[in-house]
Amino acid sequence: MMITVLLILHGLVAVALLGAVTHQALSVAGAPKARTSFVGKLRGVSAPAYVDAIVALFALSFVMGAFLYPAYRLDVRPLLEDMRWKVPTGIFEIKEHLAAIGLGLLPAYRSAWRAADASPAWARARRALTWILAFIVWWGFLTGHILNNLKGLL
Amino acid sequence: MRVFSIVFAIAYVVAYQSGWSPFAYYPALQRFSTAPLPLATAGPGMLFYGWLACAAAAALVVAVVVPRRVADRIPAGVTWLAPCGAIAAVALHELRWFT
């Protein structure tokens, strides 16, 4: 029961994180667009305003995931191995490592966004770090959903 | 901050790809152990938390030791190239699941 509640909370935090990091990644993707269309409004956000929320949500989501991981290792992964489903096992392995790399990335990400340096090199670094985090969050989110749905089928 | 992140990415990949961890967690027993326990009685061991602790410890030590003036001279590109390299190393290592 506790695992189910934690899994739902983990999913809700992940949705908030996904929205925040996607807004920020799109806002730094290119030249600003007029906020008249849907895409323009999606991209026309203040990217720095999302930094602390993304750091907090990523850390919270990671901690929740770390508590859920033993249940996956005991209840889900043996089933995947019995079914010889290597690909789902592999994408979860990648999720595990990407989440760790993302957690370690947070100090540099926050530091880059807080730096007063307006040089093109730091603008590029901010954009790259944001896109790396967005990739990690999207991979984790989709993998979590796929694995959760597969477990429901087994 | 930057030094921590750069060293964390490198140290994590080195720890996990070498398969070395200072401890393992055994979810069936709900306990950590510094010594490997038999699969038959302890169930599968998880090295993930050990890799994290290892990477965090290495990153913290280097971040404290490296002087601020040296850290400030690290090019901006290194802060994102290091995690990119780590992700590429993960992708190459995990290809075994897709072949």
gemmi code that builds the backbone of each chain (N, CA, C; Angstrom):
import gemmi

chains = {
    "A": [
        ("MET", (0.828, -1.214, 0.000), (0.000, 0.000, 0.000), (0.861, 1.263, 0.000)),
        ("MET", (1.867, 1.282, 0.913), (2.773, 2.432, 0.997), (3.525, 2.637, -0.325)),
        ("ILE", (3.906, 1.527, -0.941), (4.647, 1.604, -2.207), (3.757, 2.212, -3.291)),
        ("THR", (2.474, 1.826, -3.307), (1.549, 2.365, -4.305), (1.365, 3.874, -4.114)),
        ("VAL", (1.199, 4.295, -2.859), (1.045, 5.733, -2.569), (2.302, 6.486, -2.996)),
        ("LEU", (3.458, 5.929, -2.645), (4.729, 6.583, -2.989), (4.918, 6.635, -4.510)),
        ("LEU", (4.492, 5.569, -5.185), (4.610, 5.530, -6.652), (3.739, 6.614, -7.295)),
        ("ILE", (2.539, 6.805, -6.764), (1.647, 7.845, -7.300), (2.240, 9.238, -7.035)),
        ("LEU", (2.745, 9.450, -5.816), (3.368, 10.746, -5.488), (4.599, 10.993, -6.367)),
        ("HIS", (5.377, 9.940, -6.583), (6.558, 10.022, -7.452), (6.132, 10.444, -8.863)),
        ("GLY", (5.029, 9.876, -9.330), (4.510, 10.217, -10.657), (4.036, 11.667, -10.729)),
        ("LEU", (3.376, 12.126, -9.664), (2.881, 13.517, -9.654), (4.035, 14.518, -9.637)),
        ("VAL", (5.044, 14.235, -8.839), (6.225, 15.117, -8.798), (6.907, 15.104, -10.163)),
        ("ALA", (6.954, 13.920, -10.778), (7.587, 13.800, -12.098), (6.836, 14.617, -13.151)),
        ("VAL", (5.508, 14.651, -13.064), (4.712, 15.451, -14.018), (5.054, 16.937, -13.876)),
        ("ALA", (5.122, 17.407, -12.622), (5.466, 18.816, -12.382), (6.864, 19.123, -12.911)),
        ("LEU", (7.792, 18.207, -12.654), (9.175, 18.390, -13.112), (9.245, 18.395, -14.640)),
        ("LEU", (8.502, 17.470, -15.239), (8.487, 17.377, -16.708), (7.982, 18.677, -17.330)),
        ("GLY", (6.917, 19.226, -16.744), (6.368, 20.485, -17.262), (7.361, 21.626, -17.119)),
        ("ALA", (7.967, 21.725, -15.944), (8.901, 22.827, -15.685), (10.119, 22.753, -16.603)),
        ("VAL", (10.708, 21.582, -16.694), (11.948, 21.465, -17.474), (11.669, 21.581, -18.978)),
        ("THR", (10.483, 21.154, -19.402), (10.128, 21.278, -20.816), (9.921, 22.748, -21.190)),
        ("HIS", (9.225, 23.481, -20.328), (9.058, 24.925, -20.559), (10.421, 25.602, -20.666)),
        ("GLN", (11.294, 25.293, -19.706), (12.601, 25.953, -19.685), (13.435, 25.569, -20.913)),
        ("ALA", (13.438, 24.275, -21.257), (14.236, 23.819, -22.407), (13.747, 24.474, -23.700)),
        ("LEU", (12.432, 24.571, -23.864), (11.897, 25.189, -25.083), (12.176, 26.696, -25.116)),
        ("SER", (12.178, 27.303, -23.926), (12.397, 28.756, -23.896), (13.824, 29.137, -24.277)),
        ("VAL", (14.783, 28.215, -24.054), (16.179, 28.532, -24.407), (16.566, 27.921, -25.760)),
        ("ALA", (15.596, 27.309, -26.438), (15.914, 26.576, -27.678), (16.291, 27.483, -28.845)),
        ("GLY", (15.829, 28.691, -28.838), (16.138, 29.562, -29.972), (15.735, 30.990, -29.671)),
        ("ALA", (15.612, 31.758, -30.726), (15.245, 33.169, -30.543), (13.837, 33.257, -29.952)),
        ("PRO", (13.589, 34.255, -29.084), (12.249, 34.406, -28.491), (11.177, 34.583, -29.561)),
        ("LYS", (10.018, 33.988, -29.299), (8.896, 34.117, -30.243), (7.802, 34.952, -29.596)),
        ("ALA", (7.008, 35.569, -30.434), (5.885, 36.357, -29.914), (4.919, 35.420, -29.195)),
        ("ARG", (4.343, 35.908, -28.082), (3.477, 35.049, -27.278), (2.041, 35.104, -27.799)),
        ("THR", (1.900, 34.916, -29.094), (0.563, 34.978, -29.669), (0.019, 33.586, -29.988)),
        ("SER", (0.935, 32.661, -30.313), (0.494, 31.302, -30.647), (0.692, 30.388, -29.438)),
        ("PHE", (0.211, 29.137, -29.561), (0.397, 28.155, -28.484), (1.888, 27.912, -28.238)),
        ("VAL", (2.634, 27.703, -29.338), (4.077, 27.441, -29.210), (4.784, 28.659, -28.619)),
        ("GLY", (4.365, 29.848, -29.073), (4.961, 31.075, -28.546), (4.740, 31.207, -27.046)),
        ("LYS", (3.548, 30.853, -26.586), (3.242, 30.924, -25.153), (3.995, 29.836, -24.381)),
        ("LEU", (4.113, 28.652, -25.018), (4.845, 27.536, -24.395), (6.306, 27.918, -24.174)),
        ("ARG", (6.882, 28.629, -25.153), (8.292, 29.000, -25.091), (8.526, 30.333, -24.400)),
        ("GLY", (7.509, 31.145, -24.346), (7.706, 32.506, -23.844), (7.659, 32.630, -22.345)),
        ("VAL", (8.410, 31.800, -21.648), (8.441, 31.867, -20.181), (9.789, 32.424, -19.733)),
        ("SER", (9.851, 32.851, -18.477), (11.120, 33.329, -17.920), (11.916, 32.121, -17.443)),
        ("ALA", (12.900, 31.705, -18.241), (13.657, 30.479, -17.942), (14.310, 30.483, -16.556)),
        ("PRO", (14.930, 31.593, -16.129), (15.587, 31.554, -14.804), (14.615, 31.295, -13.652)),
        ("ALA", (13.352, 31.666, -13.846), (12.369, 31.489, -12.767), (12.118, 30.014, -12.450)),
        ("TYR", (12.482, 29.107, -13.367), (12.206, 27.687, -13.178), (13.332, 26.941, -12.464)),
        ("VAL", (14.497, 27.575, -12.338), (15.700, 26.854, -11.888), (15.515, 26.188, -10.522)),
        ("ASP", (15.138, 26.968, -9.510), (15.033, 26.393, -8.159), (13.946, 25.326, -8.081)),
        ("ALA", (12.852, 25.557, -8.791), (11.773, 24.552, -8.785), (12.258, 23.252, -9.418)),
        ("ILE", (13.011, 23.360, -10.516), (13.516, 22.156, -11.184), (14.498, 21.412, -10.284)),
        ("VAL", (15.381, 22.140, -9.626), (16.347, 21.497, -8.718), (15.600, 20.773, -7.591)),
        ("ALA", (14.633, 21.458, -6.976), (13.897, 20.861, -5.853), (13.074, 19.655, -6.311)),
        ("LEU", (12.391, 19.783, -7.446), (11.547, 18.678, -7.933), (12.397, 17.483, -8.364)),
        ("PHE", (13.542, 17.757, -8.999), (14.413, 16.644, -9.420), (14.916, 15.894, -8.188)),
        ("ALA", (15.388, 16.657, -7.183), (15.917, 16.022, -5.969), (14.823, 15.219, -5.262)),
        ("LEU", (13.624, 15.791, -5.166), (12.512, 15.102, -4.496), (12.121, 13.838, -5.261)),
        ("SER", (12.032, 13.976, -6.574), (11.683, 12.819, -7.402), (12.743, 11.723, -7.283)),
        ("PHE", (14.009, 12.140, -7.223), (15.106, 11.168, -7.108), (15.007, 10.408, -5.782)),
        ("VAL", (14.770, 11.134, -4.697), (14.692, 10.485, -3.377), (13.531, 9.491, -3.342)),
        ("MET", (12.389, 9.909, -3.902), (11.238, 8.994, -3.948), (11.575, 7.752, -4.784)),
        ("GLY", (12.217, 7.977, -5.909), (12.610, 6.862, -6.765), (13.576, 5.925, -6.062)),
        ("ALA", (14.486, 6.501, -5.261), (15.461, 5.677, -4.540), (14.766, 4.788, -3.510)),
        ("PHE", (13.656, 5.287, -2.930), (12.892, 4.466, -1.981), (12.081, 3.382, -2.702)),
        ("LEU", (11.665, 3.697, -3.934), (10.854, 2.730, -4.695), (11.709, 1.642, -5.343)),
        ("TYR", (12.977, 1.962, -5.575), (13.842, 1.077, -6.365), (13.922, -0.362, -5.808)),
        ("PRO", (14.053, -0.551, -4.482), (14.115, -1.931, -3.978), (12.871, -2.754, -4.339)),
        ("ALA", (11.707, -2.116, -4.323), (10.478, -2.843, -4.686), (10.535, -3.281, -6.146)),
        ("TYR", (11.063, -2.397, -7.014), (11.242, -2.763, -8.433), (12.186, -3.950, -8.540)),
        ("ARG", (13.300, -3.881, -7.784), (14.332, -4.918, -7.896), (13.806, -6.283, -7.450)),
        ("LEU", (12.899, -6.268, -6.473), (12.379, -7.535, -5.947), (11.146, -8.028, -6.707)),
        ("ASP", (10.260, -7.105, -7.096), (8.951, -7.520, -7.630), (8.828, -7.433, -9.147)),
        ("VAL", (9.527, -6.478, -9.767), (9.325, -6.266, -11.204), (10.449, -6.886, -12.036)),
        ("ARG", (11.669, -6.568, -11.683), (12.785, -7.038, -12.519), (12.860, -8.567, -12.647)),
        ("PRO", (12.643, -9.345, -11.572), (12.659, -10.801, -11.760), (11.610, -11.268, -12.772)),
        ("LEU", (10.443, -10.604, -12.789), (9.411, -10.969, -13.769), (9.889, -10.676, -15.191)),
        ("LEU", (10.521, -9.511, -15.360), (11.035, -9.154, -16.693), (12.093, -10.158, -17.134)),
        ("GLU", (12.941, -10.574, -16.194), (13.996, -11.532, -16.522), (13.390, -12.899, -16.862)),
        ("ASP", (12.352, -13.299, -16.112), (11.686, -14.578, -16.404), (11.075, -14.569, -17.797)),
        ("MET", (10.545, -13.397, -18.192), (9.920, -13.271, -19.514), (10.957, -13.028, -20.611)),
        ("ARG", (12.230, -12.886, -20.205), (13.340, -12.579, -21.128), (13.087, -11.272, -21.882)),
        ("TRP", (12.502, -10.299, -21.178), (12.292, -8.973, -21.760), (13.510, -8.102, -21.460)),
        ("LYS", (14.480, -8.206, -22.363), (15.740, -7.500, -22.126), (15.595, -5.991, -22.319)),
        ("VAL", (14.816, -5.579, -23.316), (14.737, -4.141, -23.629), (14.154, -3.330, -22.463)),
        ("PRO", (13.010, -3.751, -21.870), (12.516, -2.994, -20.710), (13.523, -2.966, -19.560)),
        ("THR", (14.209, -4.085, -19.353), (15.228, -4.110, -18.295), (16.332, -3.106, -18.617)),
        ("GLY", (16.735, -3.079, -19.884), (17.806, -2.180, -20.311), (17.435, -0.710, -20.193)),
        ("ILE", (16.216, -0.386, -20.593), (15.843, 1.043, -20.512), (15.728, 1.493, -19.057)),
        ("PHE", (15.375, 0.557, -18.166), (15.342, 0.942, -16.749), (16.756, 1.097, -16.198)),
        ("GLU", (17.677, 0.217, -16.641), (19.077, 0.359, -16.214), (19.595, 1.743, -16.612)),
        ("ILE", (19.267, 2.149, -17.839), (19.715, 3.462, -18.325), (19.077, 4.576, -17.486)),
        ("LYS", (17.793, 4.412, -17.160), (17.100, 5.412, -16.323), (17.821, 5.589, -14.985)),
        ("GLU", (18.206, 4.481, -14.386), (18.912, 4.508, -13.103), (20.191, 5.344, -13.208)),
        ("HIS", (20.974, 5.088, -14.248), (22.254, 5.796, -14.386), (22.044, 7.264, -14.787)),
        ("LEU", (21.077, 7.514, -15.655), (20.806, 8.900, -16.049), (20.335, 9.725, -14.849)),
        ("ALA", (19.511, 9.120, -14.007), (19.023, 9.840, -12.821), (20.194, 10.215, -11.915)),
        ("ALA", (21.142, 9.293, -11.761), (22.322, 9.582, -10.921), (23.147, 10.716, -11.532)),
        ("ILE", (23.364, 10.652, -12.842), (24.132, 11.709, -13.517), (23.390, 13.046, -13.393)),
        ("GLY", (22.070, 13.008, -13.529), (21.255, 14.224, -13.396), (21.348, 14.825, -11.997)),
        ("LEU", (21.346, 13.953, -10.997), (21.456, 14.441, -9.615), (22.796, 15.163, -9.415)),
        ("GLY", (23.853, 14.568, -9.937), (25.177, 15.185, -9.813), (25.305, 16.470, -10.612)),
        ("LEU", (24.486, 16.576, -11.631), (24.519, 17.751, -12.523), (23.876, 18.992, -11.896)),
        ("LEU", (22.992, 18.780, -10.933), (22.199, 19.897, -10.381), (23.037, 21.078, -9.868)),
        ("PRO", (24.137, 20.836, -9.130), (24.928, 22.001, -8.680), (25.466, 22.837, -9.845)),
        ("ALA", (25.967, 22.186, -10.885), (26.501, 22.935, -12.042), (25.376, 23.658, -12.780)),
        ("TYR", (24.245, 22.991, -12.889), (23.077, 23.579, -13.556), (22.629, 24.852, -12.827)),
        ("ARG", (22.505, 24.753, -11.506), (22.064, 25.911, -10.722), (23.108, 27.021, -10.764)),
        ("SER", (24.369, 26.610, -10.670), (25.468, 27.587, -10.701), (25.508, 28.318, -12.044)),
        ("ALA", (25.293, 27.575, -13.132), (25.322, 28.190, -14.472), (24.200, 29.222, -14.627)),
        ("TRP", (23.035, 28.894, -14.084), (21.900, 29.813, -14.207), (22.021, 31.007, -13.271)),
        ("ARG", (22.749, 30.811, -12.147), (22.916, 31.900, -11.192), (24.104, 32.800, -11.566)),
        ("ALA", (25.006, 32.304, -12.431), (26.198, 33.078, -12.794), (25.801, 34.354, -13.532)),
        ("ALA", (26.514, 35.431, -13.206), (26.210, 36.717, -13.853), (26.859, 36.807, -15.233)),
        ("ASP", (27.711, 35.832, -15.545), (28.450, 35.844, -16.812), (27.486, 35.726, -18.006)),
        ("ALA", (27.466, 36.753, -18.845), (26.541, 36.767, -19.991), (27.246, 36.399, -21.291)),
        ("SER", (28.452, 35.799, -21.201), (29.205, 35.445, -22.411), (28.483, 34.335, -23.176)),
        ("PRO", (28.763, 34.252, -24.490), (28.122, 33.198, -25.291), (28.443, 31.794, -24.770)),
        ("ALA", (29.649, 31.606, -24.217), (30.031, 30.271, -23.714), (29.123, 29.852, -22.559)),
        ("TRP", (28.809, 30.795, -21.663), (27.932, 30.441, -20.531), (26.479, 30.344, -20.959)),
        ("ALA", (26.093, 31.125, -21.961), (24.723, 30.981, -22.488), (24.562, 29.584, -23.091)),
        ("ARG", (25.613, 29.142, -23.799), (25.592, 27.794, -24.398), (25.556, 26.732, -23.301)),
        ("ALA", (26.337, 26.956, -22.241), (26.375, 25.992, -21.124), (25.008, 25.886, -20.459)),
        ("ARG", (24.360, 27.029, -20.218), (23.022, 27.010, -19.605), (22.038, 26.224, -20.479)),
        ("ARG", (22.114, 26.491, -21.794), (21.204, 25.807, -22.721), (21.484, 24.297, -22.721)),
        ("ALA", (22.765, 23.948, -22.789), (23.135, 22.525, -22.858), (22.749, 21.795, -21.574)),
        ("LEU", (23.041, 22.390, -20.425), (22.710, 21.736, -19.153), (21.201, 21.556, -19.012)),
        ("THR", (20.440, 22.553, -19.470), (18.978, 22.453, -19.411), (18.487, 21.320, -20.305)),
        ("TRP", (19.050, 21.238, -21.504), (18.610, 20.180, -22.431), (19.026, 18.788, -21.958)),
        ("ILE", (20.191, 18.692, -21.324), (20.606, 17.395, -20.761), (19.616, 16.979, -19.667)),
        ("LEU", (19.283, 17.917, -18.787), (18.316, 17.597, -17.723), (16.957, 17.221, -18.314)),
        ("ALA", (16.544, 17.963, -19.346), (15.247, 17.662, -19.977), (15.262, 16.252, -20.574)),
        ("PHE", (16.361, 15.887, -21.215), (16.485, 14.531, -21.790), (16.379, 13.476, -20.686)),
        ("ILE", (17.099, 13.716, -19.584), (17.091, 12.760, -18.468), (15.672, 12.633, -17.883)),
        ("VAL", (15.004, 13.752, -17.703), (13.655, 13.729, -17.114), (12.672, 13.017, -18.047)),
        ("TRP", (12.739, 13.321, -19.343), (11.833, 12.660, -20.298), (12.104, 11.154, -20.348)),
        ("TRP", (13.373, 10.773, -20.360), (13.712, 9.330, -20.387), (13.161, 8.651, -19.133)),
        ("GLY", (13.378, 9.253, -17.995), (12.911, 8.669, -16.742), (11.402, 8.568, -16.696)),
        ("PHE", (10.739, 9.603, -17.159), (9.272, 9.631, -17.125), (8.679, 8.542, -18.028)),
        ("LEU", (9.165, 8.485, -19.256), (8.622, 7.496, -20.198), (8.957, 6.074, -19.760)),
        ("THR", (10.173, 5.875, -19.281), (10.567, 4.542, -18.814), (9.706, 4.110, -17.628)),
        ("GLY", (9.489, 5.026, -16.706), (8.650, 4.702, -15.550), (7.260, 4.274, -15.976)),
        ("HIS", (6.700, 5.000, -16.925), (5.363, 4.653, -17.413), (5.361, 3.297, -18.110)),
        ("ILE", (6.346, 3.068, -18.973), (6.397, 1.794, -19.706), (6.511, 0.623, -18.728)),
        ("LEU", (7.428, 0.759, -17.772), (7.636, -0.342, -16.814), (6.398, -0.565, -15.949)),
        ("ASN", (5.772, 0.521, -15.529), (4.572, 0.401, -14.697), (3.453, -0.287, -15.479)),
        ("ASN", (3.317, 0.062, -16.749), (2.281, -0.575, -17.564), (2.592, -2.037, -17.826)),
        ("LEU", (3.873, -2.353, -18.064), (4.249, -3.750, -18.297), (3.983, -4.584, -17.046)),
        ("LYS", (4.312, -4.034, -15.886), (4.068, -4.777, -14.630), (2.574, -5.065, -14.476)),
        ("GLY", (1.747, -4.109, -14.914), (0.300, -4.329, -14.858), (-0.150, -5.479, -15.739)),
        ("LEU", (0.617, -5.751, -16.812), (0.262, -6.822, -17.741), (0.712, -8.192, -17.229)),
        ("LEU", (1.721, -8.207, -16.342), (2.313, -9.489, -15.933), (1.542, -10.141, -14.786)),
    ],
    "B": [
        ("MET", (30.817, 24.229, -7.101), (29.610, 23.643, -7.689), (29.919, 22.917, -9.005)),
        ("ARG", (30.665, 23.652, -9.887), (30.975, 23.060, -11.199), (31.891, 21.852, -11.033)),
        ("VAL", (32.909, 22.009, -10.159), (33.866, 20.917, -9.943), (33.122, 19.698, -9.410)),
        ("PHE", (32.223, 19.908, -8.472), (31.452, 18.801, -7.898), (30.741, 18.028, -8.999)),
        ("SER", (30.042, 18.758, -9.864), (29.256, 18.091, -10.907), (30.129, 17.344, -11.902)),
        ("ILE", (31.241, 17.956, -12.282), (32.132, 17.314, -13.257), (32.709, 16.023, -12.678)),
        ("VAL", (33.218, 16.107, -11.436), (33.838, 14.919, -10.815), (32.770, 13.866, -10.519)),
        ("PHE", (31.585, 14.288, -10.122), (30.509, 13.340, -9.819), (30.210, 12.478, -11.054)),
        ("ALA", (30.062, 13.129, -12.207), (29.728, 12.391, -13.436), (30.817, 11.373, -13.771)),
        ("ILE", (32.066, 11.806, -13.675), (33.184, 10.907, -14.013), (33.273, 9.763, -12.991)),
        ("ALA", (33.218, 10.118, -11.702), (33.371, 9.114, -10.647), (32.232, 8.088, -10.686)),
        ("TYR", (31.016, 8.548, -10.971), (29.882, 7.614, -11.015), (30.081, 6.585, -12.129)),
        ("VAL", (30.465, 7.082, -13.307), (30.647, 6.169, -14.449), (31.793, 5.193, -14.184)),
        ("VAL", (32.873, 5.679, -13.607), (34.008, 4.795, -13.300), (33.569, 3.728, -12.292)),
        ("ALA", (32.847, 4.135, -11.241), (32.419, 3.177, -10.207), (31.483, 2.130, -10.793)),
        ("TYR", (30.500, 2.583, -11.562), (29.499, 1.606, -12.045), (30.040, 0.722, -13.158)),
        ("GLN", (30.905, 1.278, -14.018), (31.412, 0.441, -15.108), (32.491, -0.523, -14.611)),
        ("SER", (33.131, -0.181, -13.486), (34.106, -1.122, -12.923), (33.389, -2.165, -12.055)),
        ("GLY", (32.124, -1.901, -11.734), (31.345, -2.849, -10.925), (31.739, -2.820, -9.456)),
        ("TRP", (32.491, -1.789, -9.069), (32.936, -1.707, -7.674), (32.009, -0.798, -6.870)),
        ("SER", (31.671, -1.253, -5.688), (30.853, -0.426, -4.801), (31.305, -0.680, -3.365)),
        ("PRO", (31.352, 0.355, -2.530), (31.804, 0.134, -1.149), (30.825, -0.704, -0.331)),
        ("PHE", (29.566, -0.752, -0.785), (28.565, -1.565, -0.079), (27.434, -1.906, -1.043)),
        ("ALA", (26.619, -2.845, -0.635), (25.437, -3.217, -1.435), (24.216, -3.213, -0.517)),
        ("TYR", (23.055, -2.989, -1.134), (21.807, -3.077, -0.372), (21.073, -4.341, -0.802)),
        ("TYR", (20.615, -5.097, 0.183), (19.899, -6.342, -0.096), (18.429, -6.133, 0.251)),
        ("PRO", (17.607, -5.850, -0.772), (16.206, -5.494, -0.479), (15.411, -6.602, 0.184)),
        ("ALA", (15.748, -7.866, -0.103), (15.002, -8.968, 0.521), (15.252, -9.003, 2.028)),
        ("LEU", (16.456, -8.610, 2.434), (16.800, -8.592, 3.865), (16.603, -7.206, 4.478)),
        ("GLN", (16.427, -6.209, 3.595), (16.308, -4.800, 4.007), (17.530, -4.370, 4.824)),
        ("ARG", (18.723, -4.709, 4.313), (19.938, -4.290, 5.014), (21.082, -4.035, 4.039)),
        ("PHE", (22.005, -3.169, 4.492), (23.218, -2.884, 3.733), (24.305, -3.838, 4.205)),
        ("SER", (25.228, -4.126, 3.290), (26.355, -4.974, 3.677), (27.592, -4.557, 2.893)),
        ("THR", (28.719, -4.499, 3.576), (29.972, -4.172, 2.881), (30.564, -5.425, 2.247)),
        ("ALA", (30.129, -6.597, 2.709), (30.611, -7.858, 2.132), (29.516, -8.461, 1.257)),
        ("PRO", (29.906, -9.056, 0.109), (28.875, -9.685, -0.744), (28.190, -10.838, -0.016)),
        ("LEU", (26.867, -10.914, -0.131), (26.115, -11.990, 0.513), (25.626, -12.968, -0.550)),
        ("PRO", (25.445, -14.233, -0.198), (25.034, -15.241, -1.207), (23.622, -14.973, -1.751)),
        ("LEU", (23.494, -15.123, -3.061), (22.219, -14.866, -3.732), (21.108, -15.766, -3.183)),
        ("ALA", (21.464, -17.021, -2.902), (20.453, -17.992, -2.470), (19.773, -17.589, -1.167)),
        ("THR", (20.515, -16.979, -0.260), (19.926, -16.635, 1.041), (19.589, -15.148, 1.180)),
        ("ALA", (20.336, -14.293, 0.456), (20.140, -12.841, 0.628), (19.362, -12.215, -0.514)),
        ("GLY", (19.193, -12.936, -1.609), (18.523, -12.350, -2.771), (19.475, -11.423, -3.522)),
        ("PRO", (18.956, -10.734, -4.537), (19.838, -9.863, -5.332), (20.323, -8.654, -4.539)),
        ("GLY", (21.564, -8.288, -4.765), (22.128, -7.106, -4.117), (22.058, -5.912, -5.058)),
        ("MET", (21.907, -4.738, -4.482), (21.843, -3.511, -5.299), (23.079, -2.652, -5.008)),
        ("LEU", (23.843, -2.361, -6.062), (25.072, -1.571, -5.895), (24.832, -0.077, -6.098)),
        ("PHE", (23.644, 0.278, -6.594), (23.344, 1.665, -6.996), (23.660, 2.686, -5.901)),
        ("TYR", (23.224, 2.391, -4.675), (23.429, 3.364, -3.587), (24.917, 3.518, -3.275)),
        ("GLY", (25.654, 2.431, -3.425), (27.096, 2.483, -3.201), (27.794, 3.327, -4.256)),
        ("TRP", (27.355, 3.180, -5.514), (27.944, 3.993, -6.596), (27.666, 5.478, -6.344)),
        ("LEU", (26.435, 5.767, -5.912), (26.077, 7.164, -5.621), (26.944, 7.729, -4.500)),
        ("ALA", (27.090, 6.952, -3.446), (27.883, 7.409, -2.292), (29.335, 7.623, -2.705)),
        ("CYS", (29.839, 6.708, -3.518), (31.219, 6.781, -4.001), (31.425, 8.053, -4.833)),
        ("ALA", (30.517, 8.305, -5.769), (30.623, 9.485, -6.636), (30.484, 10.772, -5.823)),
        ("ALA", (29.540, 10.786, -4.881), (29.330, 11.989, -4.059), (30.553, 12.267, -3.189)),
        ("ALA", (31.127, 11.212, -2.622), (32.304, 11.393, -1.760), (33.488, 11.923, -2.570)),
        ("ALA", (33.737, 11.315, -3.735), (34.857, 11.761, -4.583), (34.645, 13.212, -5.020)),
        ("ALA", (33.428, 13.530, -5.422), (33.127, 14.884, -5.900), (33.272, 15.915, -4.781)),
        ("LEU", (32.827, 15.533, -3.584), (32.918, 16.451, -2.445), (34.378, 16.735, -2.078)),
        ("VAL", (35.184, 15.687, -2.046), (36.604, 15.848, -1.692), (37.307, 16.753, -2.704)),
        ("VAL", (37.116, 16.460, -3.998), (37.789, 17.262, -5.036), (37.282, 18.702, -5.008)),
        ("ALA", (35.968, 18.881, -4.825), (35.397, 20.239, -4.803), (35.938, 21.058, -3.633)),
        ("VAL", (36.211, 20.389, -2.524), (36.750, 21.095, -1.353), (38.241, 21.405, -1.556)),
        ("VAL", (38.959, 20.474, -2.167), (40.416, 20.607, -2.320), (40.792, 21.629, -3.401)),
        ("VAL", (40.058, 21.630, -4.495), (40.399, 22.543, -5.607), (40.100, 23.991, -5.204)),
        ("PRO", (41.107, 24.868, -5.285), (40.879, 26.268, -4.901), (39.870, 26.962, -5.816)),
        ("ARG", (39.203, 27.955, -5.280), (38.148, 28.680, -6.002), (38.681, 29.303, -7.295)),
        ("ARG", (39.916, 29.869, -7.226), (40.454, 30.549, -8.414), (40.711, 29.556, -9.546)),
        ("VAL", (41.054, 28.311, -9.195), (41.253, 27.274, -10.221), (39.893, 26.851, -10.783)),
        ("ALA", (38.929, 26.657, -9.886), (37.589, 26.236, -10.317), (36.961, 27.266, -11.251)),
        ("ASP", (37.201, 28.539, -10.972), (36.610, 29.595, -11.799), (37.204, 29.647, -13.200)),
        ("ARG", (38.396, 29.033, -13.361), (39.025, 29.040, -14.687), (38.573, 27.854, -15.558)),
        ("ILE", (37.780, 26.969, -14.998), (37.303, 25.822, -15.791), (36.371, 26.357, -16.880)),
        ("PRO", (36.653, 26.006, -18.145), (35.802, 26.519, -19.229), (34.345, 26.072, -19.065)),
        ("ALA", (33.434, 26.943, -19.476), (32.002, 26.649, -19.349), (31.634, 25.341, -20.050)),
        ("GLY", (32.299, 25.070, -21.170), (31.980, 23.871, -21.948), (32.193, 22.573, -21.187)),
        ("VAL", (33.162, 22.554, -20.279), (33.448, 21.325, -19.526), (32.263, 20.930, -18.644)),
        ("THR", (31.527, 21.923, -18.145), (30.412, 21.617, -17.244), (29.315, 20.805, -17.932)),
        ("TRP", (29.163, 20.978, -19.232), (28.126, 20.162, -19.905), (28.731, 19.019, -20.730)),
        ("LEU", (30.012, 19.156, -21.112), (30.628, 18.056, -21.859), (30.873, 16.837, -20.949)),
        ("ALA", (31.176, 17.083, -19.676), (31.407, 15.961, -18.752), (30.153, 15.087, -18.611)),
        ("PRO", (28.985, 15.669, -18.311), (27.789, 14.803, -18.249), (27.430, 14.180, -19.594)),
        ("CYS", (27.709, 14.901, -20.699), (27.447, 14.306, -22.022), (28.320, 13.064, -22.220)),
        ("GLY", (29.589, 13.168, -21.825), (30.493, 12.017, -21.927), (30.013, 10.873, -21.057)),
        ("ALA", (29.530, 11.209, -19.871), (29.031, 10.169, -18.958), (27.813, 9.468, -19.561)),
        ("ILE", (26.925, 10.246, -20.175), (25.728, 9.653, -20.796), (26.121, 8.762, -21.973)),
        ("ALA", (27.106, 9.206, -22.748), (27.573, 8.390, -23.879), (28.177, 7.080, -23.368)),
        ("ALA", (28.927, 7.151, -22.262), (29.521, 5.934, -21.681), (28.434, 4.976, -21.200)),
        ("VAL", (27.377, 5.533, -20.592), (26.244, 4.707, -20.135), (25.588, 4.032, -21.342)),
        ("ALA", (25.342, 4.821, -22.402), (24.670, 4.276, -23.591), (25.484, 3.135, -24.196)),
        ("LEU", (26.788, 3.318, -24.305), (27.643, 2.271, -24.884), (27.629, 1.016, -24.017)),
        ("HIS", (27.712, 1.214, -22.706), (27.768, 0.076, -21.784), (26.459, -0.702, -21.764)),
        ("GLU", (25.349, -0.003, -21.914), (24.034, -0.650, -21.801), (23.500, -1.160, -23.146)),
        ("LEU", (24.294, -1.023, -24.187), (23.874, -1.555, -25.501), (23.616, -3.054, -25.440)),
        ("ARG", (24.246, -3.723, -24.459), (24.115, -5.183, -24.333), (22.657, -5.622, -24.181)),
        ("TRP", (21.790, -4.742, -23.688), (20.388, -5.121, -23.513), (19.611, -5.100, -24.835)),
        ("PHE", (20.180, -4.482, -25.837), (19.417, -4.262, -27.081), (19.951, -5.072, -28.259)),
        ("THR", (20.867, -5.995, -27.990), (21.432, -6.797, -29.089), (20.970, -8.241, -28.987)),
    ],
}
model = gemmi.Model(1)
for chain_id, residues in chains.items():
    chain = gemmi.Chain(chain_id)
    for i, (resn, *xyz) in enumerate(residues, 1):
        res = gemmi.Residue()
        res.name, res.seqid = resn, gemmi.SeqId(i, " ")
        for name, pos in zip(("N", "CA", "C"), xyz):
            atom = gemmi.Atom()
            atom.name, atom.element = name, gemmi.Element(name[0])
            atom.pos, atom.b_iso = gemmi.Position(*pos), 0.0
            res.add_atom(atom)
        chain.add_residue(res)
    model.add_chain(chain)
structure = gemmi.Structure()
structure.add_model(model)
structure.setup_entities()
